[in-house]
Amino acid sequence: MNSIRNILFTFIVLLFFVVSCKKSNINPENIFTKIYADPNADISYYPLDIAENGSGGYYILGATAIDTTHTWLNTYVAKTDELGELQWSVILDVPYVNPVSSLINIGGDFYIFCMDEVSLGTHILKIDEAGQTASQVASLGSIIYPLAVSKTPDNGFLLLSYDRISRNTTMSKIDATFNITWQSQFNVIEDAEEILVDHLIKTGKNIPFFTGYIGSGNATHYFANGLYNYTLSLLFVSATNGDRTGIAQGYRYDGGASSLLSIQGNSFALSRFSFGSHFLIPLTNIDISSTTNISDFGGGKLAEIEANAETRVKRMTIAGKETVVFASNTNNNQVIIYAYDILTNELILKKYLGFSNPVTIGSLIQTNDGGIAILVQTMVTGRFKRIGLYKIPKEHLE
């Protein structure tokens, strides 16, 4: 009897050891946490976007500022290896300020949109790997105050901006050769320049500007979250000529959409905010051909999300399922990730990031190996704003 017990005990121990080894057999490039230090205590860093760079590592787009000066933010570009170790970084000289929060990959080239320090016009930069910098490839001087940009299915760009003279929000379709195809304007009516400047230099309310498209393969419509008729609104236009088709209005600057992802047709994943409360809606229908109100879409209120939190949404494959992934910030200064099954709307993953140092969301992507990379801002010793990078392996998402 004792012999049998000994054999069973030995088998259980060996089984536990094998399972433990299997679970921990994760390569170092698939799981890491990095904080990118800077000895200059006067500089603050703001993470904007991240992309895999084609050589196994990552490009990081950010902005820097000396918070006490209240001036335009400088453009920051960095490259890491597959372990997240910094290979090079650069803070671009003026006039390239206020980078728009998207790194856009077209054919292996990575583009950045930013603002001119003096004219407020738009510059388009391309990451120069050999020179370890980003260099100007085009300028659109007539488009001032660039606020958000995204890639279009035809390898062009959709740019959201604000015209201080006409007090209009402008959506500009830009082709692959950096020429303007069409523009659509939305009258803000009031002078929003002061609000936008406070947003851009990080001294006031952050406004969730973003752009995107609707359609599979080819775009049928484009959308943007911008200012219109005294308020933050979702703006929908025809992909053919930019003619407006519909609007989903918020409430002034205290309520509106914080992120939007096109699923199919008129189906979207939406996050919204209202006077400090946040709501996630993994699937809803929006009539893009009429005028509606963001508050009509309801959603589940999440008390754990911090009042001034930003929210990101992406489509990813997790545990073999197509999912909608939201990332936001909690009252405990952590990043929180929610993943919903795209077919059932069931919450299949909820994950917190950040422990001793507070972190806020910058951006997130699904990596080629099925994991997730999350770009954050962290507070080192509670006072120095720095950029951090988390890599979560595929195995920790299942």
Secondary structure, 3 states (H helix, E strand, C coil): CHHHHHHHHHHHHHHHHHHHHHHHCCCHHHCEEEEECCCCCCEEEEEEEEEECCCCCEEEEEEEEECCCCCCCEEEEEEECCCCCEEEEEECCCCEECCCCCCEEECCEEEEEEEECCCCCEEEEEEECCCCEEEEEEEECCCCCEEEEEECCCCCEEEEEEECCCCEEEEEEECCCCCEEEEEEEECCCCCHHHHHHHHCCCCCCCCCEEEEECCCCCCEEEEEEEECCEEEEEEEECCCCCEEEEEECECCCEEEEEEEEEECCEEEEEEEECCEEEEEEEEECCCCCEEEHHHHCCEECCCECCCCCCEEEEEEECCEEEEEEEEEECCCCEEEEEEECCCCCEEEEEEECCCCCEEEEEEEECCCCCEEEEEEEEECCCEEEEEEEEECHHHHC
